Amino acid sequence: MSDANTQTSRREFLKKSIRTTGYVLPIVVALKMSSRAAWAEQYGNGGSTAGKKGQTGKCSTFVEKVFNPSCW
Amino acid sequence: MFRQCYEIHHFRFSLTSDCEELNPGLRLMYPAMAAGPGICATGWGIRPSANHGREDRSYRIYEDESLILETSDMTQLWDGLEWTIMTRILQNTRECIQLHASGIDAGGNALLLVGPSGSGKSSLALSLLREGWKCLSDEVILLNPENNRVMPLPRSFRIDSRTLGLFPELADKLSGDAYTGGSGKARVDPALVREHWVAGSSAPAWLVFPRYRPGNSNDLIPIGDTDAMTALIGQSINLLDHGEGGLETLLRLVRNCRCFRFNTGDIHEASLAVSRLITHQAPRALRRNPGAGAEMQSAYQC
């Protein structure tokens, strides 16, 4: 998982985001972004999770829910 | 024997199969990405397993000659193959910001339909294809941060039975092979609706966030940049990988587009409303240049 997905860098990212955009984005945006953090784990594991309900078996990540037919 | 190379934004991959009974389903997966023979970065092969026989048909999926799945369950076979290929495609296009959206091309400008599953993106895209527009994708839009243009990812659509019911002319054209996997969704080659359906790279001009609920009236409501940003971030796939630059790119996208929330309960009426939007509401950047707007209006004629 990349640095961008660690707790600290996520907080920093959000701070910089607000400075960058000039918006105080609704807190729900921040929460949604945090919930995306696990997606990166899926990328490198397409092969090993083939035919399974994702890495966790729960279809819990955004990428799984959208693209894994066994999660539909 | 089935062997086909595919290419999507410089990522070349191949599908091979020794199992003739799987060929029709394989042909339906990515026909619009088909490429000529050549070296591929990744290859998937399906072969019968050692105990493959008339009584017990089981298969092995290999990715670059490594066994990744062995199964006699056809649902698991198709779903597993689709999932593993899609993750590789996403992995190999990660330099772009990937949005969970469908997209329509209108004379070099793109209209993006952004929303969660069930919001009507694919249905609307299919209906707009029927109206004569070209399409970028039913599910994933690739936004290039370097030039702010969106690029197509033209895989076959996955359509559920409710949506298929809205397109009765398609039902006769679909074969049993369209229903591969256990999702209950049919794999539909959009070429059945419009022969040359794939749009090229386009400059986004409209962002529409559909909310499909049967019985809803069609309301196209302009929204502000903050609301649009919020909705976009909620449907971004790899924003965090792009760090601050990703957010800046999304902000440029929002500021370059006219943004609308779209409540709809009738897909065909909705596609007419979207067509009217494209035809009558010039892209944001063109508002300062009426001459260019007139030129664009003529480009919209399909």
Contacts between the chains, C-beta under 8 A, distances in Angstrom:
chain1	res1	chain2	res2	distance
A	2	B	240	7.6
A	2	B	241	6.1
A	4	B	240	4.5
A	4	B	241	5.9
A	4	B	243	5.8
A	5	B	240	5.8
A	10	B	240	7.4
A	13	B	240	7.0
A	13	B	243	6.5
A	13	B	244	6.9
A	16	B	244	5.0
A	17	B	244	6.6
A	17	B	247	4.8
A	20	B	244	5.5
A	20	B	247	5.8
A	20	B	248	5.8
A	20	B	251	7.5
A	21	B	229	7.2
A	21	B	247	6.1
A	21	B	248	7.7
A	21	B	251	5.2
A	23	B	225	7.7
A	23	B	226	5.5
A	23	B	229	6.8
A	25	B	226	6.8
A	25	B	229	6.5
A	25	B	230	6.6
A	25	B	233	7.8
A	26	B	226	7.4
A	26	B	230	5.8
A	28	B	230	6.8
A	29	B	229	7.3
A	29	B	230	5.0
A	29	B	233	5.2
A	29	B	234	7.4
A	32	B	233	6.1
A	32	B	234	4.8
A	33	B	233	6.1
A	33	B	239	6.9
A	33	B	240	6.9
A	36	B	236	7.3
A	36	B	237	7.7
A	36	B	239	7.0
A	36	B	240	6.3
A	37	B	240	6.6
A	39	B	237	6.6
A	39	B	238	7.0
A	40	B	238	7.8
A	40	B	240	7.3
A	40	B	241	6.9
A	42	B	87	6.3
A	43	B	87	6.1
A	43	B	90	6.5
A	43	B	91	4.8
A	43	B	94	7.3
A	44	B	91	7.2
A	45	B	87	7.3
A	46	B	63	7.9
A	46	B	83	6.6
A	46	B	84	4.2
A	46	B	85	7.5
A	46	B	86	7.4
A	46	B	87	3.0
A	46	B	88	5.4
A	46	B	91	7.3
A	47	B	63	4.7
A	47	B	66	7.0
A	47	B	68	4.4
A	47	B	84	5.5
A	48	B	68	7.0
A	49	B	83	6.9
A	49	B	84	7.5
A	49	B	87	7.9
A	50	B	61	6.3
A	50	B	63	7.8
A	50	B	68	4.7
A	50	B	69	4.5
A	50	B	80	3.8
A	50	B	81	7.1
A	50	B	83	6.1
A	50	B	84	4.2
A	51	B	61	7.9
A	51	B	69	4.6
A	51	B	71	6.2
A	51	B	76	4.3
A	51	B	77	7.2
A	51	B	79	6.4
A	51	B	80	2.9
A	51	B	83	7.5
A	52	B	80	7.4
A	62	B	100	7.7
A	62	B	237	6.7
A	63	B	87	7.4
A	63	B	90	7.1
A	63	B	237	6.3
A	65	B	117	7.3
A	66	B	100	5.7
A	66	B	117	6.6
A	66	B	139	7.0
A	66	B	237	7.7
A	67	B	82	7.9
A	67	B	83	6.5
A	67	B	86	4.6
A	67	B	87	7.3
A	67	B	90	7.5
A	67	B	139	7.7
A	68	B	79	7.1
A	68	B	83	4.5
A	68	B	86	8.0
A	69	B	78	7.3
A	69	B	79	4.1
A	69	B	82	5.5
A	69	B	83	6.6
A	69	B	158	7.5
A	69	B	181	4.7
A	69	B	182	7.1
A	69	B	183	4.4
A	69	B	185	7.4
A	70	B	75	7.6
A	70	B	76	7.6
A	70	B	79	4.4
A	70	B	80	7.8
A	70	B	83	7.2
A	70	B	181	7.8
A	70	B	182	6.6
A	70	B	183	7.5
A	72	B	117	7.8
A	72	B	183	4.2
A	72	B	184	7.8
A	72	B	185	6.6
